[in-house]
Amino acid sequence: MLKLFAILIPLASFANSAFAVDVTMKKELEKLDPSERMAQACDAEAMKRIGTEKTGFKPDKVIAYTFGDPAMNPDSMNAPGAVFRSKGDWYHLSYICVTGPQHIHVRDLSYQIGDKVPRDSWQQHYLYD
């Protein structure tokens, strides 16, 4: 678990870069098992797109499994129970992500932003400031 957090922090810093995965992020993703690699690549891509597509949000964290486990397929995942944090608040998020066979490069991502998660339910879902 500690290894996962050590990898998540650097990944968050790359979320504002171009759509292409840079060399440093690629090396970090390659250290993960394939399903975790896909989840992290998709979370980073969702965070980046939400922040760049004039949504008004400035996401700094995406979690794919907060309100339900994502459905994992060989080269895609459906995360209907995801959340993202922006400006100190958490929001519901649903996304479908398709990656390449190495699960590093995101080929397609569609997402839908939901309602703000009430602060009084954060602890129950392990959300934090």
C-alpha positions as CSV (number, residue, x, y, z in Angstrom):
1,M,0.0,0.0,0.0
2,L,2.9,2.4,0.8
3,K,4.3,1.7,-2.7
4,L,1.0,2.7,-4.2
5,F,0.9,6.0,-2.4
6,A,4.5,6.7,-3.4
7,I,3.5,6.3,-7.0
8,L,0.2,8.2,-6.8
9,I,1.8,11.4,-5.6
10,P,4.2,11.7,-8.6
11,L,1.3,10.8,-11.0
12,A,-0.8,13.6,-9.7
13,S,1.9,16.1,-10.6
14,F,1.8,14.9,-14.2
15,A,-1.9,15.3,-14.6
16,N,-1.5,18.8,-16.0
17,S,0.9,17.8,-18.8
18,A,0.0,17.1,-22.4
19,F,-2.3,14.2,-23.3
20,A,0.7,12.0,-24.2
21,V,2.3,10.2,-21.3
22,D,5.8,11.6,-20.6
23,V,8.8,9.4,-19.9
24,T,8.8,9.8,-16.1
25,M,5.1,8.9,-15.8
26,K,5.6,5.9,-18.1
27,K,8.4,4.6,-15.9
28,E,6.2,4.9,-12.8
29,L,3.3,3.2,-14.5
30,E,5.4,0.3,-15.6
31,K,6.2,-0.5,-12.0
32,L,2.5,-1.3,-11.4
33,D,0.7,-4.5,-12.1
34,P,-1.4,-4.2,-15.3
35,S,-4.8,-3.6,-13.7
36,E,-3.4,-1.0,-11.3
37,R,-1.5,0.6,-14.2
38,M,-4.7,0.9,-16.2
39,A,-6.6,2.4,-13.3
40,Q,-3.8,5.0,-12.6
41,A,-3.5,5.9,-16.3
42,C,-7.2,6.4,-16.6
43,D,-7.5,8.4,-13.3
44,A,-4.7,10.7,-14.4
45,E,-6.3,11.2,-17.8
46,A,-9.7,11.9,-16.3
47,M,-8.1,14.5,-13.9
48,K,-6.3,16.1,-16.8
49,R,-9.3,16.3,-19.1
50,I,-11.6,17.7,-16.4
51,G,-9.1,20.3,-15.7
52,T,-8.5,21.4,-19.3
53,E,-11.9,21.1,-20.9
54,K,-13.4,24.4,-19.5
55,T,-15.4,22.6,-16.8
56,G,-14.4,25.2,-14.2
57,F,-12.9,22.5,-12.0
58,K,-9.3,22.2,-11.0
59,P,-9.0,18.5,-10.0
60,D,-6.1,17.3,-8.0
61,K,-7.2,13.7,-7.3
62,V,-9.4,11.1,-8.9
63,I,-10.4,7.8,-7.2
64,A,-12.1,5.2,-9.5
65,Y,-13.6,3.0,-6.7
66,T,-15.1,5.2,-4.1
67,F,-18.8,4.4,-4.7
68,G,-18.3,1.1,-6.4
69,D,-15.7,-1.1,-8.0
70,P,-14.8,-0.4,-11.6
71,A,-15.6,-3.0,-14.2
72,M,-12.2,-4.1,-15.6
73,N,-11.9,-5.5,-19.1
74,P,-8.7,-6.4,-21.0
75,D,-8.1,-2.9,-22.4
76,S,-10.8,-0.8,-20.8
77,M,-12.5,0.0,-17.5
78,N,-15.8,1.4,-16.6
79,A,-15.8,3.4,-13.3
80,P,-19.3,4.5,-12.5
81,G,-18.5,5.1,-8.8
82,A,-15.5,7.4,-9.2
83,V,-14.9,10.7,-7.5
84,F,-12.6,13.7,-8.0
85,R,-11.5,16.5,-5.8
86,S,-11.5,20.1,-6.9
87,K,-10.8,23.2,-4.9
88,G,-11.3,21.2,-1.7
89,D,-14.6,19.5,-2.6
90,W,-15.3,16.0,-3.9
91,Y,-17.6,15.4,-6.8
92,H,-19.2,12.2,-8.2
93,L,-17.7,11.0,-11.5
94,S,-18.4,8.3,-13.9
95,Y,-16.0,7.4,-16.7
96,I,-15.2,4.8,-19.3
97,C,-11.6,4.6,-20.3
98,V,-9.9,2.6,-23.1
99,T,-6.1,2.0,-23.0
100,G,-3.5,0.4,-25.3
101,P,-2.4,-3.1,-24.5
102,Q,0.3,-2.0,-22.1
103,H,-2.3,0.1,-20.1
104,I,-0.1,3.2,-20.2
105,H,-1.6,5.3,-23.1
106,V,-5.3,6.2,-22.9
107,R,-6.9,5.9,-26.3
108,D,-10.4,7.1,-25.4
109,L,-12.0,8.5,-22.3
110,S,-15.6,9.6,-21.8
111,Y,-16.8,11.0,-18.5
112,Q,-19.7,12.5,-16.7
113,I,-19.5,14.8,-13.7
114,G,-22.1,14.3,-11.0
115,D,-23.1,16.2,-7.9
116,K,-20.9,17.4,-5.1
117,V,-20.4,14.7,-2.4
118,P,-21.8,16.0,0.9
119,R,-19.0,16.7,3.4
120,D,-20.8,14.7,6.1
121,S,-20.3,11.5,4.0
122,W,-16.6,11.9,3.3
123,Q,-15.4,9.9,6.3
124,Q,-17.7,7.0,5.4
125,H,-16.1,6.9,2.0
126,Y,-12.5,7.6,3.1
127,L,-12.5,11.0,1.4
128,Y,-10.2,13.7,2.9
129,D,-9.3,17.4,2.6
